[in-house]
Amino acid sequence: MARTPVSFTTAGLDLSLTGTGICRKRGVLTDFWTLKTKPKDFECDLARLRHIADKVLTALPPPSTCLVVVEDFFTPSNPYQIKAAIGLAGLGTVVRLALYEAGYPFYVVAQNQIKKFCTGTGRVQKSMMLREVYRKWGIEAKDDNQADAVAMAMMAEVIHKLRSGMDVSDVLKYEVEMATKVMRTRPHYN
């Protein structure tokens, strides 16, 4: 039986000021990389945020062929992380606005949901995601930003299939459950 050609691309974005993980997936082809930036390379914070948003948009295929999953804002667990959280909130807002204005459909997903989709449990150390992405999909991510982006692109693929009424019989039960929960409970645009 011939397989229907894939006519859509999914993407995952693990936003970071220093190393944004980006993954594009179309069928069996998966491209992923880390976009690295340093404050000294930009005249101000806003120029850096705009640069990252522009690079993200350039990396994605046309909105009509794509569904994107973006990691939700980082919530600090102690006062020393507040500055980082503010910077990431700024980046997340700029990128989300750029995706929205360009017409990309996207979901905003919590970190524990990404972990649960990838591993079956939301209680995995961030560093373990590298191993789990390789074990599950055979993808050798170079850092945890790439690993998270890969997991989000995979989740976006399942969400797209569910939204389109496509067959998901080859998808693990906990992946379908998490994708369904994301579709029901998480912010989505377009």
OpenMM code with the backbone's topology and positions (N, CA, C; nanometers):
from openmm import Vec3, app, unit

residues = "MET ALA ARG THR PRO VAL SER PHE THR THR ALA GLY LEU ASP LEU SER LEU THR GLY THR GLY ILE CYS ARG LYS ARG GLY VAL LEU THR ASP PHE TRP THR LEU LYS THR LYS PRO LYS ASP PHE GLU CYS ASP LEU ALA ARG LEU ARG HIS ILE ALA ASP LYS VAL LEU THR ALA LEU PRO PRO PRO SER THR CYS LEU VAL VAL VAL GLU ASP PHE PHE THR PRO SER ASN PRO TYR GLN ILE LYS ALA ALA ILE GLY LEU ALA GLY LEU GLY THR VAL VAL ARG LEU ALA LEU TYR GLU ALA GLY TYR PRO PHE TYR VAL VAL ALA GLN ASN GLN ILE LYS LYS PHE CYS THR GLY THR GLY ARG VAL GLN LYS SER MET MET LEU ARG GLU VAL TYR ARG LYS TRP GLY ILE GLU ALA LYS ASP ASP ASN GLN ALA ASP ALA VAL ALA MET ALA MET MET ALA GLU VAL ILE HIS LYS LEU ARG SER GLY MET ASP VAL SER ASP VAL LEU LYS TYR GLU VAL GLU MET ALA THR LYS VAL MET ARG THR ARG PRO HIS TYR ASN".split()
positions = [
    Vec3(0.0837, -0.1173, 0.0000),
    Vec3(0.0000, 0.0000, 0.0000),
    Vec3(0.0890, 0.1248, 0.0000),
    Vec3(0.0652, 0.2162, -0.0901),
    Vec3(0.1456, 0.3378, -0.0998),
    Vec3(0.1047, 0.4360, 0.0092),
    Vec3(0.2032, 0.5010, 0.0628),
    Vec3(0.1762, 0.6016, 0.1660),
    Vec3(0.1414, 0.7330, 0.0986),
    Vec3(0.0501, 0.8055, 0.1591),
    Vec3(0.0145, 0.9377, 0.1108),
    Vec3(0.1306, 1.0322, 0.1373),
    Vec3(0.1740, 1.1106, 0.0354),
    Vec3(0.2851, 1.2022, 0.0598),
    Vec3(0.2494, 1.3066, 0.1653),
    Vec3(0.3476, 1.3441, 0.2424),
    Vec3(0.3274, 1.4445, 0.3458),
    Vec3(0.3150, 1.5809, 0.2786),
    Vec3(0.2092, 1.6527, 0.3114),
    Vec3(0.1883, 1.7834, 0.2498),
    Vec3(0.1936, 1.8951, 0.3535),
    Vec3(0.2506, 1.8676, 0.4667),
    Vec3(0.2609, 1.9697, 0.5701),
    Vec3(0.3951, 1.9581, 0.6408),
    Vec3(0.4363, 2.0676, 0.6991),
    Vec3(0.5594, 2.0730, 0.7765),
    Vec3(0.5227, 2.1189, 0.9166),
    Vec3(0.5884, 2.0623, 1.0163),
    Vec3(0.5692, 2.1085, 1.1529),
    Vec3(0.7017, 2.1655, 1.2026),
    Vec3(0.6929, 2.2459, 1.3068),
    Vec3(0.8137, 2.3064, 1.3626),
    Vec3(0.8002, 2.3161, 1.5134),
    Vec3(0.9143, 2.3119, 1.5795),
    Vec3(0.9220, 2.3316, 1.7235),
    Vec3(1.0230, 2.4400, 1.7532),
    Vec3(0.9896, 2.5273, 1.8480),
    Vec3(1.0767, 2.6384, 1.8858),
    Vec3(1.0994, 2.6392, 2.0363),
    Vec3(1.2242, 2.6200, 2.0766),
    Vec3(1.2638, 2.6322, 2.2169),
    Vec3(1.3390, 2.7643, 2.2284),
    Vec3(1.2672, 2.8692, 2.2638),
    Vec3(1.3219, 3.0040, 2.2611),
    Vec3(1.4200, 3.0296, 2.3745),
    Vec3(1.5326, 3.0907, 2.3377),
    Vec3(1.6363, 3.1252, 2.4339),
    Vec3(1.7125, 3.2448, 2.3782),
    Vec3(1.7559, 3.3332, 2.4657),
    Vec3(1.8346, 3.4471, 2.4208),
    Vec3(1.9731, 3.4047, 2.3729),
    Vec3(2.0282, 3.3007, 2.4314),
    Vec3(2.1629, 3.2578, 2.3942),
    Vec3(2.1654, 3.1430, 2.2941),
    Vec3(2.0626, 3.0592, 2.2933),
    Vec3(2.0623, 2.9434, 2.2038),
    Vec3(1.9221, 2.8925, 2.1761),
    Vec3(1.8533, 2.9517, 2.0786),
    Vec3(1.7182, 2.9081, 2.0429),
    Vec3(1.7254, 2.7796, 1.9624),
    Vec3(1.6550, 2.6769, 2.0099),
    Vec3(1.6463, 2.5518, 1.9351),
    Vec3(1.5343, 2.5614, 1.8331),
    Vec3(1.5645, 2.5222, 1.7089),
    Vec3(1.4669, 2.5262, 1.6003),
    Vec3(1.4654, 2.3892, 1.5335),
    Vec3(1.3465, 2.3365, 1.5101),
    Vec3(1.3326, 2.2098, 1.4391),
    Vec3(1.2202, 2.2210, 1.3376),
    Vec3(1.2469, 2.1742, 1.2149),
    Vec3(1.1452, 2.1613, 1.1095),
    Vec3(1.1334, 2.0139, 1.0764),
    Vec3(1.0103, 1.9665, 1.0605),
    Vec3(0.9875, 1.8257, 1.0261),
    Vec3(0.8874, 1.8173, 0.9124),
    Vec3(0.9250, 1.7454, 0.8081),
    Vec3(0.8362, 1.7189, 0.6952),
    Vec3(0.8527, 1.5719, 0.6603),
    Vec3(0.7525, 1.4922, 0.6954),
    Vec3(0.7632, 1.3482, 0.6724),
    Vec3(0.8752, 1.2907, 0.7562),
    Vec3(0.9692, 1.2198, 0.6918),
    Vec3(1.0821, 1.1616, 0.7640),
    Vec3(1.2018, 1.2553, 0.7703),
    Vec3(1.1921, 1.3697, 0.7034),
    Vec3(1.3026, 1.4653, 0.7031),
    Vec3(1.2904, 1.5601, 0.8221),
    Vec3(1.3946, 1.5644, 0.9025),
    Vec3(1.3959, 1.6505, 1.0199),
    Vec3(1.5236, 1.7337, 1.0184),
    Vec3(1.5084, 1.8650, 1.0177),
    Vec3(1.6219, 1.9574, 1.0270),
    Vec3(1.6137, 2.0265, 1.1623),
    Vec3(1.7265, 2.0399, 1.2293),
    Vec3(1.7262, 2.1084, 1.3581),
    Vec3(1.8609, 2.1741, 1.3805),
    Vec3(1.8594, 2.2854, 1.4523),
    Vec3(1.9816, 2.3585, 1.4818),
    Vec3(1.9568, 2.4538, 1.5978),
    Vec3(2.0647, 2.5128, 1.6447),
    Vec3(2.0574, 2.6110, 1.7518),
    Vec3(2.1009, 2.7457, 1.6976),
    Vec3(2.0181, 2.8463, 1.7168),
    Vec3(2.0503, 2.9840, 1.6781),
    Vec3(2.1141, 3.0509, 1.7993),
    Vec3(2.2427, 3.0786, 1.7904),
    Vec3(2.3160, 3.1372, 1.9032),
    Vec3(2.3322, 3.2879, 1.8834),
    Vec3(2.3130, 3.3615, 1.9930),
    Vec3(2.3354, 3.5061, 1.9917),
    Vec3(2.4053, 3.5489, 2.1196),
    Vec3(2.4743, 3.6630, 2.1103),
    Vec3(2.5411, 3.7223, 2.2266),
    Vec3(2.5002, 3.8683, 2.2350),
    Vec3(2.4815, 3.9209, 2.3561),
    Vec3(2.4401, 4.0610, 2.3711),
    Vec3(2.5354, 4.1586, 2.3014),
    Vec3(2.6645, 4.1312, 2.3057),
    Vec3(2.7632, 4.2244, 2.2500),
    Vec3(2.7501, 4.2423, 2.0985),
    Vec3(2.6795, 4.1499, 2.0323),
    Vec3(2.6649, 4.1567, 1.8867),
    Vec3(2.5502, 4.2468, 1.8418),
    Vec3(2.4797, 4.3078, 1.9368),
    Vec3(2.3633, 4.3888, 1.9031),
    Vec3(2.3706, 4.5229, 1.9751),
    Vec3(2.3150, 4.6247, 1.9121),
    Vec3(2.3191, 4.7592, 1.9711),
    Vec3(2.2326, 4.7706, 2.0957),
    Vec3(2.1270, 4.6871, 2.1037),
    Vec3(2.0398, 4.6889, 2.2220),
    Vec3(1.9610, 4.5585, 2.2285),
    Vec3(1.8911, 4.5384, 2.3400),
    Vec3(1.8125, 4.4161, 2.3593),
    Vec3(1.7057, 4.3987, 2.2517),
    Vec3(1.6402, 4.5085, 2.2136),
    Vec3(1.5340, 4.4987, 2.1128),
    Vec3(1.5878, 4.4534, 1.9780),
    Vec3(1.7071, 4.4977, 1.9413),
    Vec3(1.7676, 4.4540, 1.8150),
    Vec3(1.7956, 4.3034, 1.8192),
    Vec3(1.8371, 4.2562, 1.9345),
    Vec3(1.8635, 4.1125, 1.9501),
    Vec3(1.7340, 4.0324, 1.9393),
    Vec3(1.6273, 4.0794, 2.0039),
    Vec3(1.4984, 4.0104, 1.9966),
    Vec3(1.4466, 4.0075, 1.8531),
    Vec3(1.4564, 4.1204, 1.7826),
    Vec3(1.4112, 4.1279, 1.6443),
    Vec3(1.4921, 4.0327, 1.5564),
    Vec3(1.6231, 4.0256, 1.5772),
    Vec3(1.7094, 3.9359, 1.5009),
    Vec3(1.6649, 3.7904, 1.5171),
    Vec3(1.6413, 3.7493, 1.6414),
    Vec3(1.5993, 3.6112, 1.6664),
    Vec3(1.4644, 3.5842, 1.5997),
    Vec3(1.3689, 3.6755, 1.6154),
    Vec3(1.2362, 3.6570, 1.5531),
    Vec3(1.2481, 3.6484, 1.4016),
    Vec3(1.3299, 3.7340, 1.3413),
    Vec3(1.3480, 3.7303, 1.1958),
    Vec3(1.4101, 3.5988, 1.1503),
    Vec3(1.5093, 3.5502, 1.2221),
    Vec3(1.5743, 3.4229, 1.1867),
    Vec3(1.4761, 3.3060, 1.2003),
    Vec3(1.3919, 3.3096, 1.3043),
    Vec3(1.2914, 3.2047, 1.3219),
    Vec3(1.1955, 3.2040, 1.2033),
    Vec3(1.1443, 3.3203, 1.1653),
    Vec3(1.0505, 3.3269, 1.0525),
    Vec3(1.1154, 3.2813, 0.9225),
    Vec3(1.2405, 3.3171, 0.9018),
    Vec3(1.3125, 3.2760, 0.7818),
    Vec3(1.3299, 3.1241, 0.7770),
    Vec3(1.3425, 3.0616, 0.8916),
    Vec3(1.3648, 2.9173, 0.8985),
    Vec3(1.2395, 2.8357, 0.8693),
    Vec3(1.1233, 2.8970, 0.8812),
    Vec3(0.9985, 2.8224, 0.8659),
    Vec3(0.9492, 2.8252, 0.7214),
    Vec3(0.8815, 2.7179, 0.6788),
    Vec3(0.8196, 2.7174, 0.5463),
    Vec3(0.6968, 2.8087, 0.5470),
    Vec3(0.6291, 2.8248, 0.4338),
    Vec3(0.5101, 2.9116, 0.4318),
    Vec3(0.4069, 2.8690, 0.5355),
    Vec3(0.3353, 2.9671, 0.5924),
    Vec3(0.2369, 2.9365, 0.6975),
    Vec3(0.1319, 2.8341, 0.6545),
    Vec3(0.0979, 2.8299, 0.5282),
    Vec3(-0.0062, 2.7373, 0.4818),
    Vec3(0.0361, 2.5914, 0.4904),
    Vec3(0.1644, 2.5644, 0.5085),
    Vec3(0.2116, 2.4257, 0.5150),
    Vec3(0.2631, 2.3884, 0.6524),
    Vec3(0.2406, 2.4742, 0.7519),
    Vec3(0.3129, 2.4578, 0.8774),
    Vec3(0.2241, 2.4736, 1.0002),
    Vec3(0.2547, 2.3939, 1.1025),
    Vec3(0.1990, 2.4126, 1.2359),
    Vec3(0.3183, 2.4165, 1.3305),
    Vec3(0.3198, 2.5147, 1.4191),
    Vec3(0.4342, 2.5374, 1.5066),
    Vec3(0.3923, 2.5158, 1.6517),
    Vec3(0.4828, 2.4567, 1.7310),
    Vec3(0.4666, 2.4486, 1.8754),
    Vec3(0.5807, 2.5281, 1.9378),
    Vec3(0.5460, 2.6182, 2.0281),
    Vec3(0.6420, 2.7059, 2.0959),
    Vec3(0.6342, 2.6776, 2.2454),
    Vec3(0.7504, 2.6716, 2.3091),
    Vec3(0.7523, 2.6514, 2.4537),
    Vec3(0.7000, 2.7753, 2.5249),
    Vec3(0.6237, 2.7540, 2.6299),
    Vec3(0.5659, 2.8632, 2.7074),
    Vec3(0.6747, 2.9373, 2.7853),
    Vec3(0.6358, 3.0494, 2.8442),
    Vec3(0.7287, 3.1319, 2.9205),
    Vec3(0.7896, 3.0549, 3.0368),
    Vec3(0.9139, 3.0868, 3.0653),
    Vec3(0.9869, 3.0313, 3.1787),
    Vec3(0.9375, 3.0989, 3.3063),
    Vec3(0.9039, 3.0198, 3.4055),
    Vec3(0.8610, 3.0731, 3.5349),
    Vec3(0.9740, 3.0515, 3.6352),
    Vec3(1.0292, 3.1600, 3.6904),
    Vec3(1.1423, 3.1443, 3.7815),
    Vec3(1.1014, 3.0770, 3.9118),
    Vec3(1.1929, 2.9960, 3.9636),
    Vec3(1.1662, 2.9295, 4.0909),
    Vec3(1.2372, 2.9993, 4.2066),
    Vec3(1.3254, 3.0947, 4.1750),
    Vec3(1.3898, 3.1724, 4.2807),
    Vec3(1.4184, 3.3138, 4.2290),
    Vec3(1.4429, 3.4087, 4.3192),
    Vec3(1.4606, 3.5490, 4.2804),
    Vec3(1.5786, 3.5734, 4.1853),
    Vec3(1.6794, 3.4854, 4.1872),
    Vec3(1.7961, 3.5037, 4.1019),
    Vec3(1.7656, 3.4778, 3.9541),
    Vec3(1.6513, 3.4178, 3.9261),
    Vec3(1.6144, 3.3865, 3.7880),
    Vec3(1.5196, 3.4894, 3.7265),
    Vec3(1.4838, 3.5918, 3.8019),
    Vec3(1.3848, 3.6885, 3.7535),
    Vec3(1.4341, 3.7634, 3.6296),
    Vec3(1.5593, 3.8065, 3.6280),
    Vec3(1.6115, 3.8787, 3.5122),
    Vec3(1.6051, 3.7904, 3.3868),
    Vec3(1.6446, 3.6654, 3.3987),
    Vec3(1.6383, 3.5734, 3.2843),
    Vec3(1.4937, 3.5541, 3.2388),
    Vec3(1.4023, 3.5409, 3.3347),
    Vec3(1.2613, 3.5208, 3.3006),
    Vec3(1.2050, 3.6415, 3.2255),
    Vec3(1.2441, 3.7611, 3.2654),
    Vec3(1.1966, 3.8827, 3.1972),
    Vec3(1.2491, 3.8860, 3.0538),
    Vec3(1.3752, 3.8541, 3.0358),
    Vec3(1.4330, 3.8503, 2.9012),
    Vec3(1.3647, 3.7483, 2.8121),
    Vec3(1.3383, 3.6308, 2.8676),
    Vec3(1.2715, 3.5249, 2.7903),
    Vec3(1.1256, 3.5602, 2.7606),
    Vec3(1.0603, 3.6303, 2.8530),
    Vec3(0.9228, 3.6748, 2.8280),
    Vec3(0.9204, 3.7745, 2.7124),
    Vec3(1.0188, 3.8625, 2.7084),
    Vec3(1.0291, 3.9564, 2.5973),
    Vec3(1.0498, 3.8845, 2.4654),
    Vec3(1.1431, 3.7893, 2.4637),
    Vec3(1.1696, 3.7120, 2.3417),
    Vec3(1.0456, 3.6334, 2.2994),
    Vec3(0.9827, 3.5667, 2.3948),
    Vec3(0.8627, 3.4882, 2.3631),
    Vec3(0.7524, 3.5739, 2.3048),
    Vec3(0.7357, 3.6927, 2.3581),
    Vec3(0.6318, 3.7832, 2.3089),
    Vec3(0.6636, 3.8299, 2.1668),
    Vec3(0.7871, 3.8694, 2.1422),
    Vec3(0.8258, 3.9168, 2.0089),
    Vec3(0.8099, 3.8057, 1.9054),
    Vec3(0.8541, 3.6846, 1.9367),
    Vec3(0.8437, 3.5735, 1.8412),
    Vec3(0.6978, 3.5342, 1.8187),
    Vec3(0.6192, 3.5278, 1.9246),
    Vec3(0.4772, 3.4943, 1.9083),
    Vec3(0.4056, 3.5980, 1.8223),
    Vec3(0.4346, 3.7246, 1.8466),
    Vec3(0.3732, 3.8300, 1.7663),
    Vec3(0.4156, 3.8184, 1.6197),
    Vec3(0.5427, 3.7883, 1.5942),
    Vec3(0.5909, 3.7713, 1.4571),
    Vec3(0.5215, 3.6524, 1.3895),
    Vec3(0.5069, 3.5407, 1.4618),
    Vec3(0.4365, 3.4240, 1.4061),
    Vec3(0.2916, 3.4592, 1.3756),
    Vec3(0.2279, 3.5260, 1.4679),
    Vec3(0.0875, 3.5644, 1.4520),
    Vec3(0.0691, 3.6568, 1.3318),
    Vec3(0.1518, 3.7594, 1.3233),
    Vec3(0.1398, 3.8546, 1.2133),
    Vec3(0.1694, 3.7903, 1.0776),
    Vec3(0.2570, 3.6907, 1.0756),
    Vec3(0.2905, 3.6223, 0.9501),
    Vec3(0.1883, 3.5145, 0.9137),
    Vec3(0.0947, 3.4862, 1.0049),
    Vec3(-0.0117, 3.3906, 0.9756),
    Vec3(0.0182, 3.2455, 1.0080),
    Vec3(0.1200, 3.2208, 1.0898),
    Vec3(0.1528, 3.0828, 1.1276),
    Vec3(0.0588, 3.0339, 1.2372),
    Vec3(-0.0054, 2.9189, 1.2182),
    Vec3(-0.0811, 2.8611, 1.3286),
    Vec3(0.0174, 2.8031, 1.4313),
    Vec3(-0.0057, 2.8325, 1.5594),
    Vec3(0.0858, 2.7799, 1.6602),
    Vec3(0.0162, 2.7592, 1.7939),
    Vec3(0.0740, 2.6658, 1.8696),
    Vec3(0.0317, 2.6340, 2.0054),
    Vec3(0.1450, 2.6704, 2.1003),
    Vec3(0.1093, 2.7137, 2.2203),
    Vec3(0.2051, 2.7441, 2.3259),
    Vec3(0.1926, 2.6319, 2.4293),
    Vec3(0.3041, 2.5645, 2.4555),
    Vec3(0.3013, 2.4416, 2.5348),
    Vec3(0.3936, 2.4531, 2.6559),
    Vec3(0.3495, 2.4018, 2.7688),
    Vec3(0.4291, 2.4018, 2.8918),
    Vec3(0.5431, 2.3004, 2.8822),
    Vec3(0.6533, 2.3306, 2.9499),
    Vec3(0.7709, 2.2431, 2.9478),
    Vec3(0.7374, 2.1006, 2.9923),
    Vec3(0.6582, 2.0856, 3.0975),
    Vec3(0.6275, 1.9496, 3.1438),
    Vec3(0.5436, 1.8721, 3.0411),
    Vec3(0.4666, 1.9429, 2.9578),
    Vec3(0.3894, 1.8759, 2.8527),
    Vec3(0.4808, 1.8261, 2.7415),
    Vec3(0.5851, 1.9017, 2.7118),
    Vec3(0.6825, 1.8584, 2.6116),
    Vec3(0.7523, 1.7316, 2.6615),
    Vec3(0.7925, 1.7348, 2.7883),
    Vec3(0.8589, 1.6178, 2.8475),
    Vec3(0.7673, 1.4969, 2.8473),
    Vec3(0.6420, 1.5156, 2.8855),
    Vec3(0.5483, 1.4039, 2.8910),
    Vec3(0.5211, 1.3482, 2.7513),
    Vec3(0.5106, 1.4352, 2.6521),
    Vec3(0.4903, 1.3891, 2.5147),
    Vec3(0.6095, 1.3044, 2.4692),
    Vec3(0.7291, 1.3464, 2.5052),
    Vec3(0.8504, 1.2770, 2.4618),
    Vec3(0.8756, 1.1487, 2.5398),
    Vec3(0.8512, 1.1506, 2.6699),
    Vec3(0.8950, 1.0392, 2.7545),
    Vec3(0.7821, 0.9594, 2.8196),
    Vec3(0.6624, 1.0157, 2.8210),
    Vec3(0.5528, 0.9503, 2.8908),
    Vec3(0.5357, 1.0009, 3.0332),
    Vec3(0.6321, 1.0820, 3.0804),
    Vec3(0.6228, 1.1424, 3.2132),
    Vec3(0.6733, 1.2859, 3.2058),
    Vec3(0.6163, 1.3733, 3.2841),
    Vec3(0.6584, 1.5129, 3.2853),
    Vec3(0.7690, 1.5413, 3.3844),
    Vec3(0.8215, 1.4374, 3.4477),
    Vec3(0.9192, 1.4546, 3.5553),
    Vec3(1.0609, 1.4139, 3.5135),
    Vec3(1.0993, 1.4485, 3.3930),
    Vec3(1.2318, 1.4140, 3.3419),
    Vec3(1.3205, 1.5372, 3.3494),
    Vec3(1.4458, 1.5189, 3.3926),
    Vec3(1.5411, 1.6296, 3.3933),
    Vec3(1.5618, 1.6796, 3.2505),
    Vec3(1.5777, 1.8095, 3.2355),
    Vec3(1.5963, 1.8689, 3.1029),
    Vec3(1.7125, 1.8022, 3.0283),
    Vec3(1.8182, 1.7710, 3.0998),
    Vec3(1.9351, 1.7083, 3.0372),
    Vec3(1.9040, 1.5691, 2.9821),
    Vec3(1.8034, 1.5019, 3.0350),
    Vec3(1.7672, 1.3680, 2.9891),
    Vec3(1.6917, 1.3708, 2.8556),
    Vec3(1.6431, 1.4873, 2.8162),
    Vec3(1.5701, 1.4977, 2.6904),
    Vec3(1.6587, 1.4614, 2.5710),
    Vec3(1.7869, 1.4936, 2.5762),
    Vec3(1.8791, 1.4563, 2.4685),
    Vec3(1.8753, 1.3061, 2.4438),
    Vec3(1.8883, 1.2318, 2.5516),
    Vec3(1.8885, 1.0857, 2.5419),
    Vec3(1.7543, 1.0332, 2.4928),
    Vec3(1.6459, 1.0889, 2.5451),
    Vec3(1.5132, 1.0408, 2.5091),
    Vec3(1.4784, 1.0701, 2.3630),
    Vec3(1.5193, 1.1864, 2.3128),
    Vec3(1.4953, 1.2198, 2.1720),
    Vec3(1.5711, 1.1220, 2.0822),
    Vec3(1.6924, 1.0879, 2.1201),
    Vec3(1.7693, 0.9905, 2.0419),
    Vec3(1.7065, 0.8509, 2.0518),
    Vec3(1.6732, 0.8113, 2.1738),
    Vec3(1.6153, 0.6779, 2.1944),
    Vec3(1.4848, 0.6611, 2.1186),
    Vec3(1.4017, 0.7619, 2.1206),
    Vec3(1.2676, 0.7514, 2.0642),
    Vec3(1.2633, 0.7729, 1.9134),
    Vec3(1.3354, 0.8743, 1.8648),
    Vec3(1.3243, 0.9098, 1.7234),
    Vec3(1.4553, 0.8931, 1.6461),
    Vec3(1.5637, 0.8531, 1.7157),
    Vec3(1.6915, 0.8343, 1.6477),
    Vec3(1.7564, 0.9646, 1.6038),
    Vec3(1.7184, 1.0736, 1.6683),
    Vec3(1.7717, 1.2051, 1.6327),
    Vec3(1.8748, 1.2463, 1.7359),
    Vec3(1.9954, 1.2761, 1.6895),
    Vec3(2.1054, 1.3107, 1.7775),
    Vec3(2.1175, 1.4619, 1.7928),
    Vec3(2.0406, 1.5181, 1.8844),
    Vec3(2.0461, 1.6620, 1.9116),
    Vec3(2.1772, 1.6947, 1.9818),
    Vec3(2.2303, 1.8127, 1.9542),
    Vec3(2.3582, 1.8523, 2.0123),
    Vec3(2.3434, 1.9209, 2.1476),
    Vec3(2.2240, 1.9728, 2.1769),
    Vec3(2.2018, 2.0382, 2.3062),
    Vec3(2.0547, 2.0243, 2.3441),
    Vec3(2.0230, 2.0615, 2.4685),
    Vec3(1.8851, 2.0427, 2.5160),
    Vec3(1.7871, 2.1346, 2.4447),
    Vec3(1.8332, 2.2487, 2.3912),
    Vec3(1.7438, 2.3353, 2.3141),
    Vec3(1.6981, 2.2652, 2.1863),
    Vec3(1.7908, 2.2008, 2.1182),
    Vec3(1.7565, 2.1248, 1.9980),
    Vec3(1.6642, 2.0081, 2.0330),
    Vec3(1.6951, 1.9374, 2.1405),
    Vec3(1.6137, 1.8223, 2.1804),
    Vec3(1.4697, 1.8645, 2.2083),
    Vec3(1.4517, 1.9736, 2.2809),
    Vec3(1.3164, 2.0232, 2.3087),
    Vec3(1.2462, 2.0649, 2.1798),
    Vec3(1.3190, 2.1312, 2.0889),
    Vec3(1.2604, 2.1740, 1.9616),
    Vec3(1.2159, 2.0533, 1.8794),
    Vec3(1.2959, 1.9476, 1.8796),
    Vec3(1.2587, 1.8249, 1.8076),
    Vec3(1.1296, 1.7676, 1.8670),
    Vec3(1.1234, 1.7560, 1.9991),
    Vec3(1.0034, 1.7020, 2.0637),
    Vec3(0.8809, 1.7866, 2.0302),
    Vec3(0.8981, 1.9190, 2.0252),
    Vec3(0.7847, 2.0062, 1.9933),
    Vec3(0.7415, 1.9919, 1.8473),
    Vec3(0.8361, 1.9723, 1.7551),
    Vec3(0.7998, 1.9506, 1.6147),
    Vec3(0.7234, 1.8188, 1.5998),
    Vec3(0.7650, 1.7174, 1.6751),
    Vec3(0.6947, 1.5888, 1.6727),
    Vec3(0.5535, 1.6051, 1.7288),
    Vec3(0.5411, 1.6825, 1.8371),
    Vec3(0.4094, 1.7083, 1.8943),
    Vec3(0.3225, 1.7850, 1.7947),
    Vec3(0.3804, 1.8826, 1.7277),
    Vec3(0.3057, 1.9606, 1.6281),
    Vec3(0.2527, 1.8696, 1.5174),
    Vec3(0.3313, 1.7691, 1.4796),
    Vec3(0.2866, 1.6754, 1.3762),
    Vec3(0.1625, 1.5986, 1.4226),
    Vec3(0.1633, 1.5514, 1.5460),
    Vec3(0.0479, 1.4779, 1.5987),
    Vec3(-0.0726, 1.5714, 1.6101),
    Vec3(-0.0518, 1.6935, 1.6570),
    Vec3(-0.1621, 1.7897, 1.6667),
    Vec3(-0.2204, 1.8159, 1.5286),
    Vec3(-0.1337, 1.8350, 1.4303),
    Vec3(-0.1831, 1.8586, 1.2936),
    Vec3(-0.2666, 1.7404, 1.2451),
    Vec3(-0.2194, 1.6198, 1.2681),
    Vec3(-0.2940, 1.5007, 1.2261),
    Vec3(-0.4309, 1.4953, 1.2946),
    Vec3(-0.4338, 1.5235, 1.4245),
    Vec3(-0.5610, 1.5214, 1.4974),
    Vec3(-0.6552, 1.6299, 1.4468),
    Vec3(-0.6039, 1.7490, 1.4254),
    Vec3(-0.6867, 1.8598, 1.3752),
    Vec3(-0.7411, 1.8318, 1.2353),
    Vec3(-0.6640, 1.7568, 1.1565),
    Vec3(-0.7012, 1.7291, 1.0177),
    Vec3(-0.7794, 1.5997, 1.0014),
    Vec3(-0.8022, 1.5278, 1.1118),
    Vec3(-0.8742, 1.4004, 1.1049),
    Vec3(-0.7939, 1.2890, 1.0404),
    Vec3(-0.6622, 1.3012, 1.0432),
    Vec3(-0.5751, 1.1993, 0.9842),
    Vec3(-0.5596, 1.0814, 1.0801),
    Vec3(-0.5155, 0.9703, 1.0259),
    Vec3(-0.4943, 0.8483, 1.1032),
    Vec3(-0.3782, 0.8683, 1.2018),
    Vec3(-0.4005, 0.8343, 1.3277),
    Vec3(-0.2958, 0.8415, 1.4292),
    Vec3(-0.2737, 0.7051, 1.4955),
    Vec3(-0.3109, 0.5982, 1.4244),
    Vec3(-0.2971, 0.4642, 1.4824),
    Vec3(-0.1513, 0.4253, 1.5046),
    Vec3(-0.0582, 0.4927, 1.4360),
    Vec3(0.0834, 0.4626, 1.4535),
    Vec3(0.1488, 0.5498, 1.5612),
    Vec3(0.0686, 0.6310, 1.6300),
    Vec3(0.1186, 0.7224, 1.7329),
    Vec3(0.0938, 0.6601, 1.8703),
    Vec3(0.1918, 0.6717, 1.9593),
    Vec3(0.1773, 0.6166, 2.0938),
    Vec3(0.0595, 0.6804, 2.1666),
    Vec3(-0.0063, 0.6014, 2.2504),
    Vec3(-0.1259, 0.6466, 2.3207),
    Vec3(-0.0992, 0.7724, 2.4040),
    Vec3(0.0122, 0.7757, 2.4795),
    Vec3(0.0389, 0.8923, 2.5636),
    Vec3(0.0715, 1.0158, 2.4798),
    Vec3(0.1231, 0.9978, 2.3593),
    Vec3(0.1469, 1.1125, 2.2707),
    Vec3(0.0136, 1.1716, 2.2235),
    Vec3(-0.0785, 1.0840, 2.1850),
    Vec3(-0.2113, 1.1308, 2.1419),
    Vec3(-0.2829, 1.1992, 2.2575),
    Vec3(-0.2747, 1.1408, 2.3763),
    Vec3(-0.3396, 1.2008, 2.4943),
    Vec3(-0.2837, 1.3399, 2.5233),
    Vec3(-0.1499, 1.3546, 2.5170),
    Vec3(-0.0894, 1.4848, 2.5462),
    Vec3(-0.1231, 1.5849, 2.4367),
    Vec3(-0.1176, 1.5451, 2.3114),
    Vec3(-0.1516, 1.6354, 2.2004),
    Vec3(-0.2975, 1.6798, 2.2115),
    Vec3(-0.3854, 1.5886, 2.2477),
    Vec3(-0.5269, 1.6218, 2.2643),
    Vec3(-0.5454, 1.7205, 2.3791),
    Vec3(-0.4750, 1.6975, 2.4895),
    Vec3(-0.4837, 1.7886, 2.6038),
    Vec3(-0.4334, 1.9274, 2.5653),
    Vec3(-0.3232, 1.9328, 2.4923),
    Vec3(-0.2693, 2.0620, 2.4471),
    Vec3(-0.3727, 2.1335, 2.3608),
    Vec3(-0.4366, 2.0615, 2.2699),
    Vec3(-0.5357, 2.1222, 2.1819),
    Vec3(-0.6539, 2.1788, 2.2599),
    Vec3(-0.6915, 2.1119, 2.3689),
    Vec3(-0.8066, 2.1552, 2.4487),
    Vec3(-0.7740, 2.2664, 2.5468),
    Vec3(-0.6513, 2.2671, 2.6020),
    Vec3(-0.6252, 2.3525, 2.7173),
    Vec3(-0.5206, 2.4619, 2.6982),
    Vec3(-0.4410, 2.4551, 2.5937),
    Vec3(-0.3302, 2.5493, 2.5796),
    Vec3(-0.3641, 2.6597, 2.4797),
    Vec3(-0.2993, 2.7771, 2.4954),
    Vec3(-0.3237, 2.8850, 2.3992),
    Vec3(-0.2808, 2.8440, 2.2581),
    Vec3(-0.3657, 2.8779, 2.1613),
    Vec3(-0.3314, 2.8542, 2.0214),
    Vec3(-0.3815, 2.9712, 1.9371),
    Vec3(-0.3138, 2.9924, 1.8277),
    Vec3(-0.3412, 3.1091, 1.7435),
    Vec3(-0.3494, 3.0656, 1.5984),
    Vec3(-0.4351, 3.1366, 1.5248),
    Vec3(-0.4618, 3.1125, 1.3821),
    Vec3(-0.5256, 2.9794, 1.3674),
] * unit.nanometer
topology = app.Topology()
chain = topology.addChain("A")
for resn in residues:
    res = topology.addResidue(resn, chain)
    for name in ("N", "CA", "C"):
        topology.addAtom(name, app.Element.getBySymbol(name[0]), res)
